[in-house]
Amino acid sequence: MAVDDSRNEGSGFHPHLPGLKHRFLATTLGATMWFFIFYRARKDGAKLLGLSHPWEAHGHDHHGHEEGHSEHH
């Protein structure tokens, strides 16, 4: 007599749970990605959102040129 297991367990996809190494690696890589995204947003998020132009506020003081500074950035 054949037993119908589909009523109790269900037929379909039953993936294995990830191991500890894979969970740790996924968490580490995910955290690294978000830290990098927030770091870049802090550095040039205003430019990305259109709140400032890329050629403005880039850290160089061009208003008061020193003597002998002939280099143009």
C-alpha positions in Angstrom: 0.0 0.0 0.0 1.5 3.4 -1.0 1.5 6.2 1.5 0.7 9.7 0.2 3.3 12.0 1.8 2.1 15.1 0.0 -0.6 15.7 2.6 1.9 15.9 5.5 5.1 17.3 4.1 4.1 18.9 0.8 5.8 18.5 -2.5 8.0 21.3 -3.8 11.3 23.1 -3.2 12.9 22.5 0.2 16.2 24.4 0.3 18.9 23.6 2.9 19.7 26.2 5.5 22.9 28.0 5.0 25.9 27.1 7.1 27.5 29.4 9.7 30.3 30.4 7.4 28.0 31.4 4.7 25.7 33.4 7.1 28.8 35.2 8.5 30.2 35.9 5.1 26.8 37.3 3.9 26.5 39.5 6.9 30.1 40.8 6.6 29.8 41.5 2.9 26.4 43.2 3.4 27.6 45.4 6.2 30.7 46.3 4.2 28.5 47.3 1.2 26.2 49.5 3.4 29.2 51.2 5.1 30.7 52.0 1.7 27.4 53.4 0.5 27.0 55.6 3.5 30.6 56.7 3.3 30.2 57.7 -0.3 26.8 59.4 0.4 28.5 61.5 3.1 31.3 62.5 0.8 29.3 63.4 -2.4 25.7 62.8 -1.6 24.8 66.5 -2.2 26.3 66.3 -5.7 24.3 63.1 -6.4 21.0 64.7 -5.2 21.7 67.9 -7.1 22.2 70.1 -4.1 25.6 71.3 -5.2 27.6 71.2 -8.4 30.5 68.8 -8.8 32.9 71.7 -9.5 31.8 73.6 -6.3 33.0 72.8 -2.8 35.7 70.3 -3.7 38.1 71.3 -1.0 40.3 73.7 -2.9 40.3 77.4 -2.0 40.5 79.2 -5.3 39.4 82.6 -3.9 42.7 83.5 -2.4 45.5 82.4 -4.7 49.0 82.4 -3.1 52.0 84.0 -4.7 53.8 81.6 -6.9 50.9 79.2 -7.3 50.7 79.0 -11.1 49.2 75.5 -11.2 45.5 75.4 -12.3 43.3 72.6 -11.0 
